[in-house]
Amino acid sequence: MCAGCPGGRAVSKATAWLNLHGMKPAVLKELQRRTGRRAKLSVFGDRWVLTSRTGRREVFDDVEALAGALLGQGLVDRDASAGTPADATLEQLLEVGGGAGRPRPDPGELVTALLAGAGRPE
């Protein structure tokens, strides 16, 4: 929940997991690395912000929506989502990273799975 928002709001499982495990800054940095100079990514409170080179800003509640926008606007290459470890889905990576004694997935693995999931037709 954002300090400026009374009552809060529901977020996706992936967004909640990133917040809970303190991985939001690392995932943001990895997404920015893959976006390069095509756009600027940041956070505002508990939301994700995409700023285009022209200054247009879009605000997203969930990381999956941000990933979808990045792919949809051609800001990351579609092949940036290829090669997830053993074709792990984001859901599988979050489950592995949630158990005691199991290593957390690194930001690169999370972003690759996130982009792969956003690029799949529903």
TORPA-4810 file (N, C-alpha, C, O; in nm, 3 decimals):
<nodes>
NODE_1_0.084_-0.118_0.000_0.000_0.000_0.000_0.088_0.124_0.000_0.188_0.130_0.072_M
NODE_2_0.052_0.219_-0.080_0.123_0.346_-0.091_0.083_0.435_0.026_-0.034_0.435_0.067_C
NODE_3_0.176_0.511_0.082_0.148_0.597_0.197_0.044_0.704_0.165_-0.026_0.749_0.255_A
NODE_4_0.035_0.743_0.040_-0.061_0.846_0.001_-0.197_0.792_-0.037_-0.286_0.870_-0.071_G
NODE_5_-0.215_0.660_-0.034_-0.340_0.599_-0.078_-0.415_0.539_0.039_-0.368_0.442_0.099_C
NODE_6_-0.532_0.593_0.073_-0.608_0.533_0.182_-0.666_0.397_0.140_-0.724_0.384_0.032_P
NODE_7_-0.649_0.300_0.224_-0.708_0.169_0.199_-0.627_0.076_0.112_-0.648_-0.045_0.116_G
NODE_8_-0.537_0.127_0.034_-0.454_0.043_-0.052_-0.532_-0.016_-0.167_-0.647_0.021_-0.191_G
NODE_9_-0.470_-0.109_-0.238_-0.533_-0.175_-0.352_-0.465_-0.310_-0.371_-0.355_-0.333_-0.320_R
NODE_10_-0.531_-0.395_-0.443_-0.475_-0.527_-0.470_-0.369_-0.517_-0.580_-0.384_-0.439_-0.674_A
NODE_11_-0.264_-0.595_-0.567_-0.161_-0.602_-0.671_-0.144_-0.748_-0.711_-0.189_-0.839_-0.641_V
NODE_12_-0.078_-0.769_-0.824_-0.057_-0.905_-0.871_0.036_-0.981_-0.777_0.107_-0.922_-0.695_S
NODE_13_0.035_-1.112_-0.791_0.121_-1.197_-0.709_0.268_-1.163_-0.731_0.346_-1.157_-0.636_K
NODE_14_0.307_-1.141_-0.857_0.447_-1.110_-0.887_0.488_-0.976_-0.826_0.597_-0.965_-0.770_A
NODE_15_0.403_-0.876_-0.838_0.434_-0.745_-0.781_0.446_-0.755_-0.629_0.538_-0.699_-0.570_T
NODE_16_0.354_-0.826_-0.566_0.358_-0.844_-0.421_0.486_-0.918_-0.380_0.549_-0.882_-0.281_A
NODE_17_0.524_-1.022_-0.456_0.644_-1.099_-0.425_0.768_-1.011_-0.434_0.854_-1.016_-0.346_W
NODE_18_0.777_-0.931_-0.541_0.893_-0.841_-0.556_0.902_-0.743_-0.440_1.011_-0.717_-0.389_L
NODE_19_0.788_-0.688_-0.399_0.787_-0.595_-0.287_0.827_-0.665_-0.157_0.909_-0.614_-0.080_N
NODE_20_0.769_-0.781_-0.134_0.795_-0.856_-0.011_0.941_-0.895_0.004_0.997_-0.890_0.114_L
NODE_21_1.004_-0.934_-0.107_1.142_-0.981_-0.103_1.244_-0.872_-0.135_1.363_-0.900_-0.148_H
NODE_22_1.198_-0.749_-0.146_1.289_-0.637_-0.167_1.360_-0.640_-0.302_1.470_-0.587_-0.315_G
NODE_23_1.298_-0.702_-0.401_1.364_-0.716_-0.531_1.316_-0.616_-0.636_1.361_-0.619_-0.750_M
NODE_24_1.225_-0.527_-0.598_1.173_-0.430_-0.693_1.285_-0.344_-0.754_1.288_-0.327_-0.876_K
NODE_25_1.378_-0.289_-0.673_1.485_-0.207_-0.734_1.573_-0.286_-0.830_1.613_-0.234_-0.934_P
NODE_26_1.604_-0.411_-0.798_1.689_-0.492_-0.884_1.618_-0.527_-1.015_1.681_-0.525_-1.121_A
NODE_27_1.490_-0.558_-1.008_1.413_-0.590_-1.128_1.397_-0.464_-1.213_1.405_-0.470_-1.335_V
NODE_28_1.374_-0.351_-1.148_1.364_-0.224_-1.221_1.494_-0.194_-1.296_1.492_-0.152_-1.412_L
NODE_29_1.605_-0.216_-1.230_1.736_-0.192_-1.292_1.757_-0.285_-1.412_1.808_-0.241_-1.515_K
NODE_30_1.717_-0.411_-1.399_1.732_-0.506_-1.509_1.639_-0.471_-1.626_1.680_-0.480_-1.741_E
NODE_31_1.517_-0.431_-1.596_1.426_-0.388_-1.702_1.483_-0.265_-1.774_1.475_-0.256_-1.896_L
NODE_32_1.539_-0.171_-1.697_1.598_-0.052_-1.757_1.716_-0.088_-1.845_1.735_-0.031_-1.952_Q
NODE_33_1.796_-0.183_-1.800_1.911_-0.227_-1.879_1.864_-0.282_-2.014_1.926_-0.254_-2.117_R
NODE_34_1.758_-0.358_-2.013_1.707_-0.418_-2.137_1.634_-0.316_-2.225_1.622_-0.335_-2.346_R
NODE_35_1.584_-0.210_-2.164_1.516_-0.105_-2.239_1.617_-0.007_-2.299_1.594_0.050_-2.405_T
NODE_36_1.727_0.011_-2.229_1.830_0.103_-2.277_1.781_0.247_-2.274_1.710_0.289_-2.183_G
NODE_37_1.821_0.320_-2.376_1.788_0.462_-2.381_1.654_0.489_-2.449_1.616_0.604_-2.469_R
NODE_38_1.582_0.383_-2.483_1.453_0.399_-2.552_1.347_0.459_-2.462_1.252_0.521_-2.510_R
NODE_39_1.361_0.441_-2.331_1.265_0.493_-2.235_1.331_0.492_-2.097_1.435_0.429_-2.077_A
NODE_40_1.269_0.564_-2.003_1.319_0.566_-1.866_1.215_0.499_-1.777_1.096_0.526_-1.788_K
NODE_41_1.263_0.412_-1.690_1.176_0.342_-1.596_1.206_0.390_-1.456_1.321_0.416_-1.420_L
NODE_42_1.101_0.403_-1.375_1.118_0.444_-1.236_0.999_0.392_-1.156_0.908_0.330_-1.210_S
NODE_43_1.003_0.419_-1.029_0.890_0.386_-0.943_0.841_0.515_-0.878_0.918_0.607_-0.851_V
NODE_44_0.713_0.518_-0.853_0.651_0.630_-0.782_0.560_0.568_-0.678_0.454_0.514_-0.711_F
NODE_45_0.602_0.576_-0.553_0.529_0.504_-0.448_0.539_0.356_-0.474_0.650_0.302_-0.478_G
NODE_46_0.427_0.290_-0.491_0.429_0.146_-0.517_0.394_0.115_-0.662_0.362_0.001_-0.695_D
NODE_47_0.401_0.215_-0.748_0.368_0.195_-0.889_0.492_0.205_-0.976_0.594_0.261_-0.935_R
NODE_48_0.482_0.150_-1.095_0.590_0.150_-1.194_0.562_0.260_-1.296_0.448_0.275_-1.340_W
NODE_49_0.663_0.337_-1.333_0.644_0.449_-1.426_0.732_0.428_-1.549_0.851_0.400_-1.538_V
NODE_50_0.672_0.443_-1.665_0.739_0.435_-1.794_0.734_0.573_-1.856_0.626_0.626_-1.882_L
NODE_51_0.851_0.633_-1.880_0.858_0.765_-1.941_0.923_0.752_-2.078_1.035_0.703_-2.091_T
NODE_52_0.851_0.796_-2.180_0.905_0.788_-2.316_1.008_0.898_-2.339_1.023_0.987_-2.256_S
NODE_53_1.077_0.889_-2.449_1.178_0.990_-2.483_1.114_1.127_-2.507_1.183_1.229_-2.498_R
NODE_54_0.984_1.129_-2.537_0.915_1.256_-2.558_0.860_1.314_-2.427_0.806_1.425_-2.426_T
NODE_55_0.874_1.240_-2.318_0.828_1.287_-2.188_0.692_1.233_-2.147_0.646_1.262_-2.036_G
NODE_56_0.628_1.157_-2.231_0.498_1.097_-2.196_0.518_0.993_-2.087_0.607_0.909_-2.095_R
NODE_57_0.433_0.999_-1.984_0.444_0.905_-1.872_0.322_0.815_-1.865_0.209_0.858_-1.884_R
NODE_58_0.351_0.689_-1.837_0.245_0.591_-1.811_0.275_0.529_-1.676_0.390_0.500_-1.644_E
NODE_59_0.171_0.509_-1.596_0.186_0.453_-1.463_0.114_0.318_-1.458_0.000_0.305_-1.503_V
NODE_60_0.184_0.219_-1.403_0.130_0.082_-1.397_0.127_0.033_-1.253_0.221_0.056_-1.176_F
NODE_61_0.020_-0.034_-1.217_0.007_-0.091_-1.083_0.092_-0.217_-1.067_0.145_-0.243_-0.959_D
NODE_62_0.105_-0.294_-1.175_0.173_-0.422_-1.167_0.287_-0.433_-1.266_0.285_-0.373_-1.373_D
NODE_63_0.387_-0.511_-1.228_0.505_-0.530_-1.312_0.470_-0.600_-1.443_0.534_-0.575_-1.545_V
NODE_64_0.370_-0.687_-1.441_0.329_-0.755_-1.564_0.273_-0.657_-1.666_0.298_-0.670_-1.786_E
NODE_65_0.198_-0.558_-1.619_0.144_-0.455_-1.710_0.256_-0.372_-1.770_0.252_-0.336_-1.888_A
NODE_66_0.355_-0.340_-1.689_0.472_-0.267_-1.739_0.544_-0.348_-1.846_0.578_-0.295_-1.951_L
NODE_67_0.567_-0.476_-1.820_0.636_-0.563_-1.916_0.556_-0.571_-2.047_0.614_-0.566_-2.155_A
NODE_68_0.426_-0.582_-2.036_0.342_-0.586_-2.155_0.353_-0.457_-2.236_0.358_-0.461_-2.359_G
NODE_69_0.357_-0.344_-2.168_0.372_-0.216_-2.237_0.508_-0.204_-2.303_0.519_-0.154_-2.415_A
NODE_70_0.612_-0.251_-2.236_0.747_-0.245_-2.294_0.753_-0.326_-2.423_0.810_-0.281_-2.522_L
NODE_71_0.695_-0.445_-2.421_0.693_-0.529_-2.542_0.602_-0.469_-2.648_0.638_-0.463_-2.766_L
NODE_72_0.484_-0.426_-2.606_0.386_-0.373_-2.700_0.434_-0.248_-2.773_0.399_-0.226_-2.889_G
NODE_73_0.515_-0.168_-2.706_0.565_-0.045_-2.766_0.702_-0.064_-2.833_0.762_0.031_-2.881_Q
NODE_74_0.749_-0.188_-2.834_0.876_-0.217_-2.900_0.997_-0.159_-2.827_1.097_-0.126_-2.889_G
NODE_75_0.987_-0.148_-2.696_1.096_-0.089_-2.617_1.198_-0.191_-2.570_1.308_-0.155_-2.528_L
NODE_76_1.163_-0.318_-2.578_1.259_-0.427_-2.555_1.242_-0.525_-2.670_1.133_-0.539_-2.726_V
NODE_77_1.348_-0.590_-2.704_1.342_-0.687_-2.812_1.267_-0.811_-2.767_1.282_-0.855_-2.653_D
NODE_78_1.189_-0.867_-2.856_1.114_-0.990_-2.822_1.209_-1.102_-2.785_1.174_-1.187_-2.702_R
NODE_79_1.328_-1.105_-2.845_1.422_-1.212_-2.811_1.484_-1.192_-2.673_1.555_-1.280_-2.624_D
NODE_80_1.458_-1.077_-2.609_1.506_-1.055_-2.472_1.433_-1.146_-2.375_1.477_-1.163_-2.261_A
NODE_81_1.322_-1.203_-2.418_1.246_-1.292_-2.330_1.276_-1.439_-2.358_1.216_-1.527_-2.295_S
NODE_82_1.366_-1.465_-2.449_1.398_-1.604_-2.484_1.501_-1.660_-2.386_1.581_-1.586_-2.328_A
NODE_83_1.497_-1.787_-2.367_1.600_-1.855_-2.290_1.582_-1.852_-2.140_1.681_-1.845_-2.067_G
NODE_84_1.459_-1.856_-2.093_1.440_-1.864_-1.949_1.500_-1.995_-1.901_1.498_-2.094_-1.973_T
NODE_85_1.553_-1.997_-1.778_1.613_-2.120_-1.729_1.513_-2.235_-1.733_1.411_-2.233_-1.665_P
NODE_86_1.544_-2.335_-1.814_1.457_-2.452_-1.831_1.314_-2.409_-1.864_1.218_-2.475_-1.826_A
NODE_87_1.302_-2.298_-1.937_1.172_-2.244_-1.975_1.080_-2.224_-1.855_0.960_-2.248_-1.863_D
NODE_88_1.138_-2.180_-1.744_1.061_-2.156_-1.623_0.968_-2.037_-1.644_1.008_-1.935_-1.700_A
NODE_89_0.846_-2.051_-1.597_0.754_-1.939_-1.601_0.778_-1.851_-1.479_0.845_-1.893_-1.384_T
NODE_90_0.725_-1.732_-1.483_0.738_-1.642_-1.369_0.679_-1.706_-1.244_0.737_-1.697_-1.136_L
NODE_91_0.566_-1.770_-1.261_0.500_-1.837_-1.147_0.592_-1.943_-1.085_0.602_-1.952_-0.963_E
NODE_92_0.658_-2.021_-1.168_0.749_-2.125_-1.117_0.868_-2.063_-1.045_0.910_-2.114_-0.941_Q
NODE_93_0.922_-1.954_-1.098_1.035_-1.888_-1.033_0.995_-1.831_-0.898_1.073_-1.837_-0.802_L
NODE_94_0.875_-1.775_-0.888_0.830_-1.718_-0.761_0.810_-1.828_-0.658_0.839_-1.807_-0.540_L
NODE_95_0.761_-1.943_-0.701_0.742_-2.055_-0.608_0.876_-2.106_-0.557_0.890_-2.134_-0.438_E
NODE_96_0.972_-2.119_-0.645_1.106_-2.166_-0.605_1.169_-2.068_-0.509_1.231_-2.108_-0.410_V
NODE_97_1.155_-1.939_-0.537_1.217_-1.838_-0.453_1.146_-1.813_-0.322_1.195_-1.736_-0.239_G
NODE_98_1.033_-1.875_-0.302_0.958_-1.851_-0.181_0.987_-1.947_-0.068_0.949_-1.922_0.046_G
NODE_99_1.054_-2.057_-0.098_1.077_-2.160_0.004_1.202_-2.135_0.085_1.299_-2.076_0.037_G
NODE_100_1.199_-2.181_0.209_1.314_-2.168_0.296_1.430_-2.253_0.244_1.409_-2.368_0.205_A
NODE_101_1.548_-2.199_0.242_1.665_-2.271_0.200_1.684_-2.280_0.050_1.785_-2.331_0.003_G
NODE_102_1.589_-2.231_-0.026_1.601_-2.232_-0.172_1.656_-2.097_-0.217_1.621_-1.993_-0.162_R
NODE_103_1.741_-2.099_-0.317_1.795_-1.971_-0.365_1.687_-1.890_-0.437_1.604_-1.944_-0.510_P
NODE_104_1.692_-1.761_-0.415_1.600_-1.673_-0.487_1.644_-1.663_-0.632_1.764_-1.666_-0.661_R
NODE_105_1.549_-1.651_-0.723_1.588_-1.627_-0.862_1.655_-1.490_-0.873_1.620_-1.397_-0.801_P
NODE_106_1.750_-1.479_-0.964_1.815_-1.349_-0.979_1.727_-1.259_-1.065_1.637_-1.307_-1.135_D
NODE_107_1.751_-1.128_-1.061_1.667_-1.034_-1.136_1.662_-1.064_-1.286_1.559_-1.046_-1.349_P
NODE_108_1.773_-1.110_-1.343_1.775_-1.143_-1.485_1.678_-1.255_-1.519_1.607_-1.248_-1.619_G
NODE_109_1.675_-1.359_-1.435_1.582_-1.470_-1.456_1.438_-1.423_-1.444_1.352_-1.460_-1.525_E
NODE_110_1.411_-1.340_-1.343_1.275_-1.290_-1.323_1.229_-1.206_-1.442_1.117_-1.223_-1.490_L
NODE_111_1.316_-1.117_-1.490_1.278_-1.030_-1.601_1.261_-1.110_-1.729_1.169_-1.083_-1.806_V
NODE_112_1.347_-1.207_-1.752_1.333_-1.290_-1.871_1.199_-1.364_-1.869_1.129_-1.367_-1.970_T
NODE_113_1.164_-1.422_-1.757_1.036_-1.493_-1.744_0.919_-1.396_-1.753_0.816_-1.428_-1.812_A
NODE_114_0.934_-1.278_-1.696_0.830_-1.176_-1.700_0.802_-1.133_-1.844_0.686_-1.125_-1.885_L
NODE_115_0.908_-1.106_-1.920_0.891_-1.066_-2.059_0.838_-1.179_-2.145_0.759_-1.156_-2.236_L
NODE_116_0.880_-1.302_-2.115_0.829_-1.417_-2.189_0.679_-1.433_-2.166_0.604_-1.458_-2.260_A
NODE_117_0.638_-1.417_-2.042_0.495_-1.427_-2.009_0.413_-1.316_-2.072_0.301_-1.338_-2.116_G
NODE_118_0.470_-1.195_-2.076_0.399_-1.082_-2.136_0.389_-1.095_-2.287_0.297_-1.042_-2.349_A
NODE_119_0.484_-1.166_-2.346_0.486_-1.184_-2.490_0.402_-1.298_-2.541_0.384_-1.313_-2.662_G
NODE_120_0.351_-1.381_-2.449_0.268_-1.497_-2.490_0.124_-1.453_-2.515_0.067_-1.378_-2.436_R
NODE_121_0.067_-1.500_-2.622_-0.076_-1.469_-2.645_-0.160_-1.542_-2.541_-0.128_-1.653_-2.499_P
NODE_122_-0.269_-1.477_-2.500_-0.356_-1.537_-2.398_-0.454_-1.633_-2.456_-0.534_-1.692_-2.384_E
</nodes>
